[in-house]
Amino acid sequence: MSEDALRYHVDGDLVPASEATVSVEDRGFAYGDAAFETLRAYGGEVFRWEAHADRLADTCETLGLDHGLSDADLKVRVDETLAANDLADAYVKCSITRGVQPGTLNPQPEVDPTVVVIAKPLPRGGVDSETVHDGPAALQTTKTRKPSSRALPADAKTHNYLNGILARLELRITGADEALMLDPAGNVAEGATSNIFFADGTALKTPSLEGPVLPGVTRRTVIEIAEDEGIPVEAGTYAPDAVREADEVFLTNSTWEIRPVETVDGLAVDGDGDGVEGPLTTLISRLFDRRVEERYYDGEQL
């Protein structure tokens, strides 16, 4: 399906993508004053909607954005967008801004929100399906760091993505796929758009949410899978060398699902650079794929 043929949900109406616009005075455009969620649909149903809805609500609370819409209303708009485009496996983005207000930095208490839902085809991933990324990732540590949560709350998913953009711009020099971003103290935080996991033979490890780390929905799913399988999971504080010297590294987000990492700062993760996933990464990927298969394609509730 061409993008011109898609229909998006804008403030309660389904409109052709070419006509889906918001005001230049909208605070989401002017200041990045908006909350959003990136979601994944499998078989026409959103993956872990409740978790995404909860995180969206938390972001809006952090922003002091009382949009007045229920989770059920937002879910209807998402479902209508998928149906209007006849999409089963799709990328979905739901954005809520504070709307149009006087051109000052101070937000007004009265809100007429702008609510936009877009959806685009995205083939199903998984180890036995066509991948949604270009193979194993090259990970590169960047000079751009994650700010303290006191400066920019890490658990709020907002339109203000300048920090991640600056990190991704650094990757142009080496052509790496994702940034390895550190916190203000120099410890591993996350990628520009992903959470990071690594294994060193003792446990599956990931940076703690006590640092400037987004509580990813796929991240949570991976932790649940590992715990169900009796795989030790550790959320802690790690120096970059812990990732560089790991036996396996992978990234997670709603779009990539689980993406193995081949190199970190030019060093092969597996020692020979052949790009083969490690056994733990493969296992987690297969178990994730099984959950998707059983829940969204076989009709079994997990």
C-alpha positions, 0 to 999 in steps of 0.5 A: 500500500502506498503512503498516499492511499493511507488514512490517518486519524486526526482529532476524531476523523479519518482523513487521507494521509495527504490531508492529515495536518495540524496547526503550525501553532500547535504546541507539539510542533512549536515546543515538542509539548506532546506525548506519544506511543509507538505501537505494534499491531499483529493480526490486527490487534495492538501488542500489549495495549494496556501497557502502552496506554498506562505509559501514555497516561504516565507521560501525560501526567508528567506533562500535566496534560489533562486531555480528557480522553479515556484509554477506551476512546484512544483504543477505538481510534487506533482500531479504526485507523487499522481497519480503515487501512485494512492493516493486520501487521502494522506500525502505529503511532498515537500522539497527543499534544496540548493543542493550539495555545498562545505563543508563550512557553507557559502552557495554559490549563485549558486544553483542546488536545490534538490527537493523531493516530497513524498506521503503516504496514510493517511485516511481522518479525520473529526469527522464523519470519522476515526481519523488520531490520537490516540484520544485526546492528552495529552499536556505537558509543556516542559523545551525546549523553542522556540527560538526568531525569531531573532535566528531562524525565526519561520515563516520559515519551514525548515529541522532544527527541532532540537528544536522540537525534543528536546521538544518531547524527554522530553515527553518520561517521561510522555508519553504525545502526544505533547509539550506545548512550551513556548517562551523565556519570558515564554509565550505560543507559540505552539506545537512541530509540531502544533498550539494551540487553547483554549477557556475560555468562552470569545473567541477562543484564540491562540498565536499571530504570533508576537511571535515565532509561525509558521503561520499554514495553518490549523490554518488560516483555523480554524480562518476563520471558527470561524470568519465566524460563528461569534465566537470571535477570539483573537490572543494574548500573554498568560501565560501557566496557561491560557491553563491549566485553559481553558474550551477547548483546541485543536491542529491543523496541516495538519496531525492531522487537529483538535485534541482535548486535554484531559489533560494539564500537567496532569490536565483534561481540562474538569474537569473530564478527560472523554476525551469528546470534548467540544462544540466549538471544536466539532463545529469547527471540524464539520465545517472544515470537511464540508469544506473538504467535499464540496470542495474536494468530492462534487466538490463545490468551497468554 
